């Protein structure tokens, strides 16, 4: 597909804007970068063919203003809009508004985003596609009394989840009826404040779980998987370290979860790059569907490293109308990849955000660093603290771990405090080396380990 002469508007910032910029230019597209006043000097602006201001630093007056973003993109003459991740990436109204303005939305349809964005509707779609789900409520619960009935049927512990949730918000764990009575109102209030929807549902909590997710690509009718990732190392339910493939899975388990993901993607007529997330219970060798993310993921590079497929380019091609170029047999897996998220946070001080002026930088010789940084860049204090992702590849998991240790020793970012010291400690941890980490591992580890801020 020749996209020369076409233009792509990037409705995002930071490292993902840089990543999209590079993929778009490789396809011959002209890049228009939207930015807030605070981001006028960011790397993605410097790289773009053109840049246009969206509004003030506050995200709700710039990156999150649907009408403003659509109007600016339209006025700039964009043929298509890429939302990246976060901000408006999973906003069905935004996708619809882009299309209504005569532009292409690089992602799934508004209907798919809306359906998968409601966790109850997504769970129902999974059941219909014969994708395994954990025992739980039959749709939304209306309040405490209904929650108690579900608890009596399936037992404790239970996860109380926001129907419209994401990012770990609106989640509570109940161990008893008293917990349920206390936590359901809390979860309803948090969900209403965070998502404008206080709806909840309940499912059985899986202890000692592994977080497994499957990358899919679809063109609206046919879909393929690009194998799975493991994202079990999390702090406050936020991923910090991701790997592909998941070393804890047998070939048979991998086939089951990947095939199930393709079934669901095709059942919902998925278009673009998407991810299905599961909890895996090793003791039972069972998977439970959690949600589908209708966007490119932060951790997509590890999948690219083991498959050789540029996911961002593929989702752009699909958005411009090209049928899915890959058959399932075309997708193969080579080696092992690990990504760690480098944030402007001080891990020695309860992960306090640490925006500032970037000093001298030194990049590792044999690693990929997807980043928004350059020397002399002043990081604005208004947005997420993610600076970039350090990604390595090896012939197997041990080789990838050794490559990560080397890369972490080599990389230097002066002027800031970052989460790099955390990963220098984790990459040498015996349990992580032995692939024993579950979703609760890092929180417990942090309680007993001091992080050197150096």
C-alpha positions as CSV (number, residue, x, y, z in Angstrom):
1,X,0.0,0.0,0.0
2,X,1.4,3.4,-1.1
3,X,0.3,6.1,1.4
4,X,2.5,8.8,-0.1
5,X,0.6,12.1,-0.1
6,X,-1.7,11.0,2.8
7,X,-1.4,12.6,6.2
8,X,-1.7,11.3,9.7
9,X,-2.7,13.4,12.8
10,X,-1.2,12.1,16.1
11,X,-3.6,12.9,18.9
12,X,-1.2,12.0,21.7
13,X,2.1,12.8,23.2
14,X,5.3,11.4,24.7
15,X,7.0,8.2,23.6
16,X,3.9,6.7,21.8
17,X,3.7,9.8,19.6
18,X,7.4,9.3,18.6
19,X,6.7,5.7,17.9
20,X,3.7,6.4,15.7
21,X,5.6,9.2,13.9
22,X,8.3,6.8,12.9
23,X,5.9,4.1,11.7
24,X,3.8,6.6,9.7
25,X,6.9,8.0,7.9
26,X,8.1,4.5,7.1
27,X,4.8,4.1,5.2
28,X,5.2,7.4,3.3
29,X,2.7,9.4,5.4
30,X,3.1,13.1,6.3
31,X,2.8,13.5,10.0
32,X,0.8,16.3,11.8
33,X,1.5,16.3,15.5
34,X,-1.1,17.7,17.9
35,X,0.3,19.1,21.2
36,X,-0.6,21.2,24.2
37,X,1.1,24.4,25.1
38,X,3.3,22.5,27.6
39,X,4.4,20.1,24.9
40,X,5.6,22.6,22.2
41,X,9.2,21.4,22.6
42,X,8.6,17.6,22.9
43,X,10.5,15.3,20.6
44,X,7.4,14.2,18.6
45,X,6.8,17.9,17.7
46,X,10.4,18.2,16.5
47,X,10.1,15.1,14.4
48,X,6.7,15.9,12.8
49,X,6.3,17.5,9.4
50,X,3.8,19.9,11.0
51,X,2.7,20.6,14.5
52,X,-0.5,22.3,15.7
53,X,-1.5,23.4,19.2
54,X,-4.5,21.8,20.8
55,X,-4.8,24.0,23.9
56,X,-3.6,24.7,27.4
57,X,-1.4,22.2,29.4
58,X,-4.4,20.7,31.3
59,X,-5.3,17.5,29.4
60,X,-9.0,18.1,29.7
61,X,-8.5,21.3,27.7
62,X,-6.2,19.8,25.1
63,X,-5.6,16.1,24.6
64,X,-9.0,15.1,26.1
65,X,-11.1,17.7,24.4
66,X,-12.9,15.7,21.7
67,X,-14.4,18.6,19.8
68,X,-11.1,20.5,19.8
69,X,-8.9,17.6,18.7
70,X,-11.3,16.7,15.9
71,X,-11.6,20.3,14.7
72,X,-7.8,20.9,14.8
73,X,-7.1,17.6,12.9
74,X,-9.8,18.5,10.3
75,X,-8.5,22.0,9.8
76,X,-5.0,20.7,9.4
77,X,-6.1,18.6,6.5
78,X,-5.5,15.2,8.1
79,X,-6.6,12.1,6.3
80,X,-6.5,10.0,9.4
81,X,-6.1,10.3,13.2
82,X,-4.1,7.9,15.5
83,X,-5.1,8.1,19.1
84,X,-2.1,6.2,20.6
85,X,-2.9,4.9,24.1
86,X,-4.5,6.7,27.0
87,X,-6.3,10.0,26.5
88,X,-9.0,9.4,23.9
89,X,-7.7,6.1,22.5
90,X,-10.6,4.1,23.9
91,X,-13.3,6.8,23.7
92,X,-16.1,5.7,21.4
93,X,-17.4,9.2,21.0
94,X,-14.0,10.4,19.7
95,X,-13.8,7.5,17.2
96,X,-17.2,8.4,15.9
97,X,-16.5,12.1,15.7
98,X,-13.3,11.5,13.7
99,X,-15.2,9.4,11.2
100,X,-18.1,11.9,11.1
101,X,-15.7,14.6,10.2
102,X,-14.6,12.6,7.2
103,X,-11.3,11.3,8.6
104,X,-10.1,7.8,9.3
105,X,-9.8,6.6,12.9
106,X,-6.8,4.3,13.3
107,X,-8.4,1.7,15.5
108,X,-11.6,-0.2,15.9
109,X,-15.1,1.1,15.2
110,X,-16.9,3.2,17.8
111,X,-19.3,0.3,18.3
112,X,-16.5,-2.1,19.1
113,X,-14.8,0.4,21.5
114,X,-18.1,1.0,23.3
115,X,-18.9,-2.7,23.6
116,X,-15.5,-3.8,24.8
117,X,-15.2,-0.7,27.0
118,X,-18.1,-2.0,29.1
119,X,-16.5,-4.8,31.1
120,X,-19.8,-6.6,31.6
121,X,-20.6,-6.4,27.8
122,X,-17.0,-7.6,27.1
123,X,-17.5,-10.5,29.5
124,X,-20.8,-11.5,27.8
125,X,-19.0,-11.3,24.4
126,X,-16.3,-13.6,25.7
127,X,-18.8,-16.1,27.0
128,X,-20.6,-16.1,23.6
129,X,-17.3,-16.7,21.8
130,X,-16.5,-19.6,24.2
131,X,-13.6,-17.7,25.8
132,X,-13.2,-18.9,29.4
133,X,-14.3,-16.4,32.1
134,X,-14.1,-16.7,35.9
135,X,-17.2,-17.5,37.9
136,X,-19.0,-14.2,38.7
137,X,-22.2,-12.1,38.5
138,X,-24.5,-12.4,35.6
139,X,-23.9,-8.9,34.3
140,X,-24.0,-5.8,36.6
141,X,-25.0,-5.9,40.2
142,X,-27.4,-3.2,41.4
143,X,-26.1,-3.0,45.0
144,X,-25.0,-4.8,48.1
145,X,-27.9,-7.2,48.4
146,X,-27.3,-8.6,44.9
147,X,-23.6,-8.7,45.6
148,X,-24.2,-10.9,48.7
149,X,-26.3,-13.3,46.6
150,X,-23.4,-13.7,44.1
151,X,-21.0,-14.2,47.0
152,X,-23.2,-17.0,48.5
153,X,-23.2,-18.8,45.1
154,X,-19.5,-18.6,44.3
155,X,-17.7,-18.0,47.6
156,X,-14.8,-15.7,48.7
157,X,-12.4,-14.1,47.9
158,X,-14.1,-11.9,45.3
159,X,-13.1,-9.1,43.0
160,X,-15.4,-6.1,42.9
161,X,-14.8,-4.4,39.5
162,X,-16.0,-1.3,37.7
163,X,-18.0,-2.2,34.6
164,X,-16.4,0.8,32.8
165,X,-13.1,0.4,34.5
166,X,-9.5,0.4,33.6
167,X,-6.0,1.0,35.0
168,X,-6.8,-0.8,38.2
169,X,-9.3,1.8,39.4
170,X,-12.7,0.8,40.9
171,X,-11.3,-2.5,42.0
172,X,-11.8,-3.9,45.5
173,X,-11.1,-7.4,47.1
174,X,-13.7,-8.8,49.5
175,X,-12.9,-11.6,51.8
176,X,-16.2,-11.7,53.7
177,X,-19.8,-10.4,53.7
178,X,-18.8,-7.5,55.9
179,X,-16.1,-6.6,53.4
180,X,-18.6,-6.7,50.6
181,X,-21.1,-4.4,52.4
182,X,-18.3,-1.9,53.0
183,X,-16.5,-2.1,49.7
184,X,-19.3,-2.1,47.2
185,X,-20.3,1.6,48.0
186,X,-16.6,2.6,47.8
187,X,-16.1,1.0,44.5
188,X,-19.3,2.5,43.1
189,X,-18.2,6.0,44.2
190,X,-14.7,5.6,42.7
191,X,-16.0,4.2,39.4
192,X,-18.5,7.0,39.1
193,X,-15.8,9.6,39.7
194,X,-13.3,8.0,37.4
195,X,-15.4,6.8,34.5
196,X,-18.8,8.6,34.9
197,X,-20.3,5.1,35.4
198,X,-20.8,3.6,38.9
199,X,-21.8,0.2,37.5
200,X,-20.1,-2.9,39.1
201,X,-19.7,-6.6,38.6
202,X,-18.2,-9.3,40.7
203,X,-16.0,-12.3,39.9
204,X,-14.0,-14.9,41.8
205,X,-10.5,-13.7,42.7
206,X,-7.7,-15.8,41.4
207,X,-4.9,-16.0,44.0
208,X,-1.3,-16.4,42.8
209,X,-2.3,-15.5,39.3
210,X,-0.2,-14.8,36.3
211,X,-1.3,-11.9,34.1
212,X,-1.3,-13.1,30.4
213,X,-2.4,-11.1,27.4
214,X,-2.7,-12.0,23.8
215,X,-2.0,-9.5,20.9
216,X,-4.4,-9.7,18.0
217,X,-4.7,-7.9,14.6
218,X,-7.9,-7.8,12.7
219,X,-9.4,-6.2,9.6
220,X,-13.0,-6.3,10.7
221,X,-13.7,-9.8,9.5
222,X,-10.5,-11.9,9.9
223,X,-8.1,-11.9,12.8
224,X,-4.8,-13.4,13.8
225,X,-2.9,-13.6,17.1
226,X,0.8,-12.6,17.5
227,X,1.2,-14.8,20.6
228,X,1.1,-13.7,24.2
229,X,2.9,-11.5,26.7
230,X,3.2,-11.9,30.5
231,X,2.7,-8.8,32.6
232,X,2.6,-10.1,36.1
233,X,5.0,-7.7,37.7
234,X,2.8,-4.8,38.7
235,X,2.6,-2.1,41.3
236,X,-0.8,-0.9,42.3
237,X,-2.2,-2.9,39.4
238,X,-0.1,-1.0,37.0
239,X,2.3,-3.0,34.8
240,X,6.0,-2.2,35.1
241,X,7.7,-5.1,33.4
242,X,6.5,-7.2,30.4
243,X,7.8,-10.3,28.6
244,X,7.0,-12.2,25.5
245,X,6.4,-15.1,25.3
246,X,5.0,-16.1,28.7
247,X,7.6,-18.7,29.9
248,X,5.1,-20.2,32.4
249,X,2.8,-21.5,29.6
250,X,3.0,-24.9,28.0
251,X,2.6,-25.1,24.2
252,X,-0.9,-26.5,24.8
253,X,-1.9,-23.7,27.1
254,X,-0.5,-21.1,24.7
255,X,-2.5,-22.6,21.8
256,X,-5.7,-22.6,23.9
257,X,-5.5,-18.9,25.0
258,X,-4.3,-17.6,21.6
259,X,-7.0,-19.5,19.7
260,X,-9.7,-18.2,22.1
261,X,-8.5,-14.7,21.6
262,X,-8.8,-15.0,17.8
263,X,-12.3,-16.4,18.2
264,X,-13.3,-13.4,20.2
265,X,-11.6,-10.8,18.0
266,X,-13.5,-12.2,15.0
267,X,-16.8,-12.5,16.9
268,X,-16.7,-8.7,17.6
269,X,-15.4,-7.9,14.1
270,X,-12.3,-6.4,15.5
271,X,-10.3,-3.9,13.4
272,X,-6.7,-2.9,14.1
273,X,-4.4,-3.9,16.9
274,X,-6.0,-5.1,20.2
275,X,-5.2,-7.0,23.3
276,X,-7.2,-9.6,25.3
277,X,-6.1,-9.8,28.9
278,X,-6.4,-12.9,31.1
279,X,-5.6,-14.2,34.5
280,X,-3.9,-17.6,34.4
281,X,-4.2,-20.0,37.3
282,X,-1.1,-22.3,37.0
283,X,-2.4,-24.7,39.6
284,X,-5.5,-25.4,37.6
285,X,-4.0,-24.6,34.2
286,X,-7.0,-22.4,33.5
287,X,-7.4,-18.9,31.9
288,X,-10.0,-16.4,32.8
289,X,-10.8,-13.5,30.5
290,X,-10.6,-10.0,32.1
291,X,-10.9,-7.4,29.4
292,X,-10.1,-6.4,25.8
293,X,-8.0,-3.3,25.2
294,X,-9.1,-1.7,22.0
295,X,-5.8,0.2,21.2
296,X,-2.1,-0.3,20.9
297,X,-0.6,-1.3,24.2
298,X,2.4,0.3,26.0
299,X,4.1,-3.1,25.9
300,X,3.6,-3.8,22.2
301,X,7.4,-3.7,21.5
302,X,8.1,-7.1,23.1
303,X,5.6,-8.7,20.6
304,X,7.3,-6.9,17.8
305,X,10.7,-8.2,18.9
306,X,9.7,-11.9,18.9
307,X,7.5,-11.8,15.7
308,X,9.2,-9.1,13.6
309,X,5.8,-7.5,12.9
310,X,5.5,-3.7,13.1
311,X,2.2,-3.5,14.9
312,X,1.8,0.3,14.5
313,X,2.4,0.1,10.7
314,X,-0.1,-2.8,10.4
315,X,-2.8,-1.0,12.2
316,X,-2.3,2.1,10.0
317,X,-2.5,-0.1,6.9
318,X,-5.7,-1.7,8.1
319,X,-7.2,1.7,8.9
320,X,-6.6,2.9,5.4
321,X,-8.5,-0.1,4.0
322,X,-5.8,-2.7,3.3
323,X,-7.0,-6.3,4.2
324,X,-5.0,-8.1,6.9
325,X,-1.8,-9.1,5.3
326,X,-1.0,-11.9,7.6
327,X,-2.3,-15.5,7.8
328,X,-1.9,-17.2,11.1
329,X,0.7,-19.5,9.6
330,X,2.7,-16.4,8.6
331,X,3.2,-15.5,12.3
332,X,6.1,-17.2,14.0
333,X,7.9,-16.6,17.3
334,X,11.7,-16.2,17.8
335,X,13.5,-15.9,21.1
336,X,12.4,-14.0,24.2
337,X,11.9,-10.2,24.8
338,X,11.6,-8.2,28.0
339,X,10.5,-4.6,28.4
340,X,10.7,-2.4,31.5
341,X,8.9,0.9,31.8
342,X,11.1,3.8,32.7
343,X,9.2,6.5,34.6
344,X,10.2,9.8,36.1
345,X,9.7,8.6,39.6
346,X,11.9,8.1,42.6
347,X,11.6,4.5,43.7
348,X,13.5,5.2,46.9
349,X,10.9,7.8,47.9
350,X,7.6,5.9,47.4
351,X,7.8,6.5,43.7
352,X,7.3,10.2,44.0
353,X,7.0,11.9,40.5
354,X,10.2,13.6,39.4
355,X,9.8,15.8,36.4
356,X,12.8,17.9,35.5
357,X,15.5,18.9,33.0
358,X,17.1,16.0,31.1
359,X,20.9,16.0,31.4
360,X,23.4,13.9,29.5
361,X,22.1,10.6,28.2
362,X,23.9,7.4,27.3
363,X,22.0,4.6,25.5
364,X,22.8,0.9,25.7
365,X,24.5,-0.7,22.7
366,X,22.3,-3.7,22.2
367,X,18.8,-2.6,23.3
368,X,15.8,-0.7,22.0
369,X,14.8,2.4,23.9
370,X,11.4,3.8,22.8
371,X,11.5,7.2,24.4
372,X,10.4,10.9,24.3
373,X,13.6,12.2,25.8
374,X,16.5,14.2,24.4
375,X,19.2,16.1,26.2
376,X,18.1,19.5,27.5
377,X,14.4,18.6,27.4
378,X,12.3,20.0,30.3
379,X,9.7,17.4,31.2
380,X,6.3,19.0,31.9
381,X,4.7,18.1,35.2
382,X,1.2,17.8,33.9
383,X,1.1,14.3,32.5
384,X,1.9,10.6,33.1
385,X,5.4,10.0,34.3
386,X,6.3,7.4,31.6
387,X,9.6,8.5,29.8
388,X,10.1,5.4,27.7
389,X,10.6,1.7,27.5
390,X,13.8,-0.3,27.5
391,X,13.4,-3.4,25.5
392,X,15.8,-6.3,24.9
393,X,15.8,-9.6,23.0
394,X,17.6,-12.9,23.5
395,X,17.6,-16.4,22.2
396,X,15.8,-17.5,25.4
397,X,14.6,-16.0,28.6
398,X,17.9,-16.4,30.4
399,X,19.7,-14.6,27.5
400,X,17.1,-11.9,27.6
401,X,17.5,-11.4,31.3
402,X,21.2,-11.1,30.9
403,X,20.8,-8.6,28.0
404,X,18.5,-6.6,30.2
405,X,21.0,-6.6,33.1
406,X,23.7,-5.3,30.7
407,X,21.4,-2.6,29.2
408,X,20.4,-1.4,32.6
409,X,24.1,-1.1,33.6
410,X,24.8,0.9,30.4
411,X,21.8,3.3,30.2
412,X,22.2,6.7,31.8
413,X,19.7,9.6,32.1
414,X,21.2,12.4,34.2
415,X,19.2,15.2,35.8
416,X,16.2,13.0,36.8
417,X,15.3,10.3,39.2
418,X,13.8,7.3,37.4
419,X,12.7,3.8,38.0
420,X,15.9,2.4,36.5
421,X,17.3,1.4,40.0
422,X,14.2,-0.7,40.7
423,X,14.8,-2.7,37.5
424,X,18.5,-3.1,38.3
425,X,17.4,-4.8,41.5
426,X,14.6,-6.9,40.0
427,X,16.7,-8.2,37.1
428,X,19.0,-9.9,39.7
429,X,16.2,-11.2,41.9
430,X,16.3,-15.0,42.2
431,X,12.6,-15.5,42.1
432,X,12.2,-13.3,39.0
433,X,15.1,-15.1,37.3
434,X,13.3,-18.4,38.1
435,X,10.0,-17.1,36.6
436,X,8.1,-17.4,39.9
437,X,6.6,-13.9,40.0
438,X,2.8,-13.6,40.3
439,X,0.6,-10.5,40.2
440,X,1.1,-9.9,43.9
441,X,4.8,-10.5,43.9
442,X,6.1,-7.0,43.4
443,X,4.0,-5.3,46.1
444,X,5.3,-7.8,48.6
445,X,8.9,-7.5,47.3
446,X,8.8,-3.7,47.8
447,X,7.8,-4.0,51.4
448,X,11.0,-5.8,52.2
449,X,13.5,-4.3,49.8
450,X,15.1,-0.8,49.8
451,X,15.8,0.7,46.4
452,X,19.1,2.5,45.9
453,X,18.3,5.9,44.3
454,X,21.7,6.1,42.6
